[in-house]
Amino acid sequence: MSTKDFVEKDYYKVLGVPKDATEAEIKKAYRKLAREYHPDANKGDASAEERFKEISEANDILGDAKKRKEYDEARALFGNGGFRPGPGGGGSFNFDLGDLFGGQQQGAGQAGGFGGGLGDVFGGLFNRGAGPGTGTRTQPRRGQDIESEVTLSFTEAVDGATVPLRMSSQAPCKACSGTGDKNGTPRVCPTCVGTGQVSRGSGGGFSLTDPCADCKGRGLIAETPCEVCKGSGRARSSRTMQVRIPAGVSDGQRIRLRGKGAPGERGGPGGDLYVVVHVGSHPVFGRKDDNLTVTVPVTFAEAALGADIKVPTLNGPSVTLKLPPGTPNGRTMRARGKGAVRKDGTRGDLLVTVEVAVPTELSDKAREALEMYRDATESQDPRSALFESAKGA
């Protein structure tokens, strides 16, 4: 986050919450907006993607108690006019925000009576320590986020699985140990003096910081650029890691693994790994949310007279369900606790749909029995109610 963003952005307004909002209210607002503007739900919509980034940035600050406290204190200082430059410079402090956030400004900090304490207020937000004797130093960088895909069998998705995942990402160059210099001895960038940022005036005595163009924000310049990474200090790296996919994932679900993305630079944290899960089909079972589904054929006699029928379960022993007499075709019954695993560790149900099987071939004895049944039920017309309803309509 740049100094300009810090000064100008109102993260409470971004999330649509008051400044005295509780942690629960902030979390609720973030989740609602994140679902609405998530890139997966707004494919190809650049404005939605930009809005999602703003929402995530606001939640990163306001959702962390320490960062929120620092943010509120800093905003209060600016809002109260504690650093407002006066006309012509008389009786006011002309200061550089880059110095304010990066290290103690010589003379001004003492004259103003701040004693380097402002670095403690802003340091956490900008990842730049400040205080006496800090000087200038290169800044840590967070690693890039990585997205990968994995295909699971139906059973693996229900029960969870650990799968190997091969990933390629940018990592510190092994040839130069991430320095960017062939000899491993880069020099401090003279433009930004190793901070990776440069200040530019914006009028009224204020200065705003931007990434240094000469060293591209690294704070270092290679005298003899590494032949592998061309002086960037980063190179393509491949690695295989074992990823645990939780039980109960569904097809198309996107799982976030914090810190498992590309490695950071100069002590910075790793990026995140996003895994998109694809789930194969099963020849017998289907899935509906946390429940599994199965269609079980039964005979006409079982449906008409009632019966105890055995039903298969996924990776477990069969269960016996009682079929009531007169069970109609298509009726669904429930075997509790035989479904997919939920997030809380409990299981959904197995939904069993009955399908009356009509025989395609009959023995003489079976044909004779059915003809006798037909004659015995000749007076019953199952379609009479249908015609009566049609006339009434």
Disulfide bonds with the S-S distance in Angstrom:
none
